[in-house]
């Protein structure tokens, strides 16, 4: 998955499965300083083992270049445990999930702004035939205020699928249309899909959804159900 972090752009969210007992840290508003001891790179995430006041902890952030023996700074985060990375085939007893880290200290309010970066994806060469009862992604974005809090149906091709993040699956679809460069739609769901699947999915449209920790969506379909 992936991408939340986002993260991020998380995005952030591709190949991770969270444990069942996430909880916020009690250090949300405090700038933390850590020394990087180890770096593990995956396709979408960077894992850092860091030393904080002689205690070793693991943190996960959207993929970035990171270096051992370098000092990093961050605010907030969400502790997960146990946490399983499918890509690494490894379970961490505790893992701190972050929208990002900085190589320089930042004021708390500036750091929080980075957490609200909207998740973005790349436009793909897709052309989907319209289906009766469905609206296009172009129409949805152009009239999002009209559709807000209503159930809508979209036909699109799955371009990204992330499972078991924050107790839900994340589906990205495109249909080849766009409105002012908005061409990708994110859907939360319990459905299982594969990249490349063409689906018709229905759910409630929510605007400006902020999950925190880098997961911000100006348009989101929630509790999506595949109807075809």
Protein Blocks (a to p, Z undefined) as FASTA:
>chain_A
ZZjbeoiagebjflgccdfbdcddfklmpccddddfbdcddfkbccddddeehiacdddd
ddddddehiacddeejjdddddddfklopacfbacddfbdcfbdcdfklmmmmmmcccdd
ddddddddddehiacfklmmmmmmmmgoiacddddddfbdcehihhiacddddehiaeeh
iabdcdddfbdcdehiacdddddddehiaebjhiacfbdcehiacfZZ
